[in-house]
Amino acid sequence: MKKKTVVAVGMSGGVDSTMAAYILKNKGFEVTGITMRIWQGEGAAQESPRSGCYGPGEVYDTQVARQACERLGIPHHVVDLSQEYKSKVLDNFSHEYLGGRTPNPCVLCNPLVKFGALLEKATELGINFDYFATGHYARIEYDKTRDRYLLKKAADLKKDQSYFLYRLNQSQLKKSLFPLGEYKKEQIKKLAKEVGFADIADKPESQDFIDGGIYESLFSESDRRKGEIVDLDGNVLGQHDGIINFTIGQRKGISIGGSKEPLYVLRIDVQKNQIVVGPKEKLAVDRLTAIYLNWIAFDKLDGQLEVSARLRSHQKEIPCAISPKDENSVEVLFTVPQFLATPGQSIVFYQDDMVIGGGIIQSTHQLIQ
């Protein structure tokens, strides 16, 4: 008898990962569920409002994931990755904010933890599998002419999560499956209700990586030093409660009275502990430099390439040209000025529905100095 292909599915307790497991089992795969434990504190085994994937709500979600696996008739394992998550994601998050940059923790979590440490540790624990699957809305295709695994947008462009997956390498893509890539979210919710999972079909999704109220715990009291809010000429306009509360482009939370026009965070001066604010037009950039590159469509960028780019996960794609500056960085030239280019965030490059690759924004060039 031919041995079944075994697929480990990352189970979060949500409808997407549950239906990913259901679809794979229905296709004849041998499926096992794996849930990451990343929360280090206590939690209640009951439903509570949850805004992020890191927080005490993990305890309840793990229970839901276990129950889903029982109903699917598949094994369920919990793998403790709390230390790995702290060192690879949380520590980087706080370090970046203290440096005046705005990180994207999900972009790091996927290659380093979810598709990295989780699979390594699961294997060490004796959990054997041939492929790893998640409930992400994206697609993977093998291109014979390139001899590469390609990452592509999901069929449901409203739910497309390819932006968050651009740092996966060829080895990870080769062993990964995204069963929901060809589905619309509405189809998945309908399927869940039809096959007995109506209780989680409309379960709220995590909107951020961290539950409200926990953000402050990632920083010490000394990290929240009060400082000045100044304009571009250095005039003091007000006070802030710590640079960790601000990101470039932010408008809300700037407590300044008497301003005739909306003010935005233009720069974070770490050395002076100052937040520099000004009008929106000062945020416009015509080019930027990106580092820590990861290419999926090829090994190396050899020359200028016309692509489209996203500066945020669901932003409309922007036409641009990318050119290598050196082995570790590229210059991105926009055809239209952009207002969301923030150091520390990711920029992801596309050609049609294919992810070319991406990197971390290091610096930007303002049109109006």
C-alpha positions in Angstrom: 0.0 0.0 0.0 1.3 3.4 -1.0 2.2 5.6 2.0 0.1 8.7 2.4 1.7 12.1 2.1 1.7 13.7 5.6 0.9 17.4 5.9 1.3 19.3 9.2 -1.1 22.2 9.3 -0.4 25.3 11.5 -3.6 25.5 13.5 -4.5 28.9 15.1 -8.1 28.1 16.2 -9.5 30.3 13.3 -11.6 29.3 10.4 -8.9 29.6 7.8 -6.4 27.1 9.3 -9.3 24.8 10.3 -10.6 24.7 6.7 -7.1 24.3 5.3 -6.8 21.1 7.4 -10.3 20.0 6.3 -9.6 20.5 2.6 -6.3 18.6 2.8 -7.8 15.7 4.6 -10.7 15.6 2.1 -8.1 15.4 -0.7 -6.6 12.3 0.9 -3.6 13.6 2.7 -2.7 12.4 6.2 -3.1 15.5 8.3 -1.8 16.5 11.7 -2.4 19.9 13.5 0.4 21.9 15.1 -0.2 25.0 17.2 2.6 27.4 18.2 2.8 28.5 21.8 4.4 32.0 21.8 2.6 33.8 24.7 4.7 33.7 27.9 2.1 34.9 30.4 -1.1 33.5 31.8 -4.4 33.3 29.9 -8.0 32.4 30.4 -9.4 29.3 28.6 -12.5 31.3 27.6 -13.3 33.6 24.7 -12.3 37.2 25.0 -11.9 40.1 22.6 -8.6 39.7 20.8 -6.9 42.1 18.4 -3.6 40.3 17.9 -2.0 36.9 17.6 0.3 37.5 20.6 -1.5 37.8 23.9 -3.4 35.9 26.6 -6.2 35.0 24.1 -3.7 32.3 22.8 -4.8 30.0 25.6 -8.4 30.0 24.4 -7.5 29.8 20.7 -5.2 26.8 21.4 -8.2 25.1 23.0 -10.3 25.8 20.0 -7.6 24.4 17.7 -7.4 21.2 19.7 -11.2 20.8 19.6 -11.2 21.4 15.8 -8.5 18.7 15.4 -10.7 16.3 17.4 -13.7 17.0 15.2 -11.5 16.5 12.1 -10.2 13.2 13.5 -6.5 14.3 13.3 -3.7 14.5 15.9 -3.0 17.9 17.5 0.4 19.0 18.9 1.4 22.2 20.8 5.0 23.3 20.2 6.5 25.8 22.7 8.2 28.6 20.8 7.9 31.3 23.4 11.7 31.8 23.7 12.3 31.7 19.9 9.4 34.2 19.3 10.9 36.6 22.0 14.4 36.5 20.5 13.5 36.6 16.9 10.4 38.8 16.8 9.7 40.7 20.1 13.2 41.8 20.7 13.6 43.0 17.2 10.3 44.8 17.4 11.3 46.8 20.5 14.8 47.4 19.2 13.5 48.8 15.9 11.0 51.2 17.6 13.7 52.5 20.0 15.8 53.2 16.8 13.0 55.3 15.4 11.9 52.7 12.8 8.6 50.9 12.3 9.0 47.2 12.0 6.6 44.6 10.6 6.8 41.6 13.0 4.6 39.3 10.9 7.1 39.6 8.0 9.8 38.2 10.4 7.6 35.7 12.2 6.8 33.8 9.0 10.2 32.8 7.8 12.0 32.7 11.2 9.3 31.2 13.4 6.2 29.8 11.7 8.0 28.3 8.7 11.4 28.0 10.5 11.7 27.3 14.2 8.3 25.6 14.4 9.1 23.0 11.8 12.6 22.4 13.2 11.3 21.9 16.7 8.3 19.8 15.6 10.8 17.5 13.8 12.9 17.3 17.0 9.8 16.3 18.9 9.3 13.4 16.6 6.4 14.9 14.6 7.0 13.6 11.1 5.5 15.3 8.0 6.3 15.8 4.3 4.8 19.3 3.9 3.7 22.2 6.1 0.4 24.0 5.3 -1.2 27.2 6.7 -4.4 29.1 6.1 -2.7 31.9 4.3 -4.4 33.3 1.2 -1.6 33.0 -1.3 -0.4 30.5 -4.0 2.8 28.6 -4.7 3.7 27.4 -8.2 6.7 25.6 -9.5 8.2 27.1 -12.7 10.1 24.5 -14.7 11.8 27.1 -16.9 13.2 28.9 -13.9 13.6 25.8 -11.8 12.1 27.8 -8.9 9.1 27.8 -6.6 7.2 31.1 -7.1 5.0 32.9 -4.7 1.8 34.3 -6.2 -1.2 36.4 -5.1 -4.3 34.6 -3.8 -7.4 34.3 -6.0 -9.1 36.5 -3.5 -7.2 39.7 -3.9 -9.1 41.3 -0.9 -7.6 38.6 1.3 -4.2 38.2 -0.4 -1.4 37.7 2.1 1.6 37.4 -0.2 3.0 40.6 1.2 3.6 38.9 4.6 5.2 35.9 3.0 7.8 37.5 0.7 10.8 36.5 2.9 10.2 32.7 2.5 13.1 31.0 0.8 13.1 28.3 -1.9 13.5 25.5 0.6 10.5 26.8 2.6 8.3 27.3 -0.5 9.2 23.8 -1.7 7.8 22.2 1.4 4.8 24.5 1.9 1.1 24.3 0.9 -1.5 27.1 0.9 -4.8 25.2 0.4 -6.9 28.4 0.5 -5.0 30.1 -2.3 -7.6 29.4 -4.9 -10.6 30.2 -2.7 -12.6 33.3 -1.8 -13.0 34.1 1.9 -16.7 33.8 1.5 -16.4 30.3 0.1 -14.3 29.3 3.1 -16.8 30.6 5.6 -19.6 28.9 3.7 -17.7 25.6 3.6 -17.1 25.9 7.4 -20.8 26.2 8.1 -21.6 23.3 5.7 -19.2 20.9 7.3 -20.0 21.6 11.0 -17.8 24.5 11.9 -20.4 27.2 12.0 -19.2 28.2 15.5 -15.8 29.5 14.1 -16.9 30.5 10.6 -17.5 34.1 11.8 -14.8 34.2 14.5 -13.1 37.6 14.5 -9.6 37.6 12.9 -6.5 39.0 14.5 -5.9 42.5 13.2 -2.4 43.0 14.5 0.4 41.0 15.9 -0.2 42.0 19.5 -3.2 42.3 21.8 -4.0 45.8 23.1 -2.4 46.7 26.4 0.6 44.4 25.9 2.6 46.8 23.7 3.7 48.8 26.7 5.1 45.7 28.5 7.7 45.3 25.7 9.5 48.4 26.8 11.1 49.5 30.1 10.2 52.7 31.9 13.4 54.3 30.6 12.3 53.6 27.0 9.3 55.8 27.6 11.2 59.1 28.2 9.3 62.2 27.6 10.6 64.6 25.0 9.8 67.5 22.7 7.6 67.7 19.6 9.2 70.2 17.3 8.5 71.6 13.8 11.1 71.6 11.0 12.7 74.8 12.3 13.2 73.3 15.7 10.4 75.3 17.4 9.0 73.4 20.4 5.2 72.7 19.8 4.5 70.3 22.6 5.6 67.2 24.5 5.5 63.5 23.8 5.5 60.5 26.1 8.2 58.5 24.3 9.3 57.9 20.7 8.0 54.3 20.9 4.5 55.7 20.6 5.2 57.2 17.2 5.8 56.2 13.6 6.6 58.3 10.5 3.5 59.4 8.8 1.4 59.2 11.9 -1.2 61.9 12.5 -3.2 60.7 15.5 -1.8 61.1 19.0 0.1 64.3 18.3 -1.1 66.4 21.2 -0.6 70.0 19.9 -3.1 72.7 20.3 -3.6 75.7 18.0 -2.3 74.2 14.7 -4.2 75.6 11.7 -3.4 72.5 9.6 -3.1 68.7 10.3 0.4 67.8 11.4 2.2 64.5 10.7 5.3 62.8 12.1 8.0 63.6 9.5 11.0 62.3 11.4 12.0 60.7 14.7 15.3 62.0 16.1 16.5 59.3 18.4 19.6 61.2 19.6 17.6 64.3 20.7 14.5 62.2 21.7 12.4 64.5 19.5 9.4 64.0 17.3 9.6 66.3 14.2 6.2 67.2 12.7 4.9 69.1 9.7 2.4 69.1 6.8 1.6 66.0 4.8 3.3 67.2 1.6 6.7 67.0 3.5 6.2 63.2 3.6 6.3 62.8 -0.2 9.2 60.7 -1.4 10.3 60.0 -5.0 12.8 57.2 -4.1 14.1 55.0 -1.3 16.7 52.4 -0.5 15.8 48.9 0.6 18.1 46.4 2.4 17.9 42.9 3.8 16.6 41.7 0.4 14.9 38.4 -0.4 14.4 37.4 -4.0 11.9 34.7 -5.0 11.7 35.0 -8.8 15.5 34.8 -9.2 18.7 34.6 -7.2 20.0 38.1 -7.8 18.8 41.4 -9.3 21.3 42.1 -12.2 20.0 45.4 -13.5 17.1 47.8 -13.5 13.7 46.1 -13.5 10.2 47.7 -14.0 7.9 46.3 -11.3 5.0 47.4 -9.0 5.3 47.6 -5.3 3.4 47.6 -2.1 4.4 49.6 1.0 1.6 48.1 3.0 -0.1 44.7 2.8 -3.3 45.9 1.1 -2.1 49.1 -0.5 -2.8 49.5 -4.2 0.4 48.6 -6.1 2.6 51.4 -7.3 4.6 51.4 -10.5 8.4 51.8 -9.9 11.8 50.8 -11.1 14.3 48.9 -8.9 18.1 48.9 -9.5 20.9 47.3 -7.5 23.0 49.7 -5.5 25.3 47.0 -4.2 25.0 43.4 -3.2 22.9 44.2 -0.2 20.6 47.0 -1.3 18.4 48.3 -4.1 17.2 51.8 -5.1 13.5 52.1 -5.8 12.4 55.0 -8.1 8.6 55.8 -8.0 6.8 57.3 -10.9 4.4 59.0 -8.6 5.4 60.5 -5.1 4.5 58.2 -2.2 3.5 59.2 1.4 3.7 55.8 3.2 7.4 55.0 2.8 8.5 54.3 6.4 12.0 53.1 7.4 11.7 49.6 9.0 8.7 48.6 7.0 8.8 46.2 4.1 8.4 47.0 0.4 7.4 44.0 -1.7 7.8 43.9 -5.5 5.4 42.3 -7.9 5.0 41.6 -11.6 1.3 40.9 -12.3 0.4 38.2 -9.7 3.9 37.1 -9.0 6.0 38.2 -6.0 9.5 39.1 -7.3 10.9 39.7 -3.8 11.3 42.5 -1.4 13.3 44.1 1.4 13.3 46.4 4.4 13.1 50.2 3.8 16.4 51.7 5.1 16.0 55.3 4.0 13.9 57.6 1.8 14.4 60.7 -0.2 11.9 63.5 0.4 10.8 65.5 -2.6 10.4 68.7 -0.5 13.4 69.1 1.8 
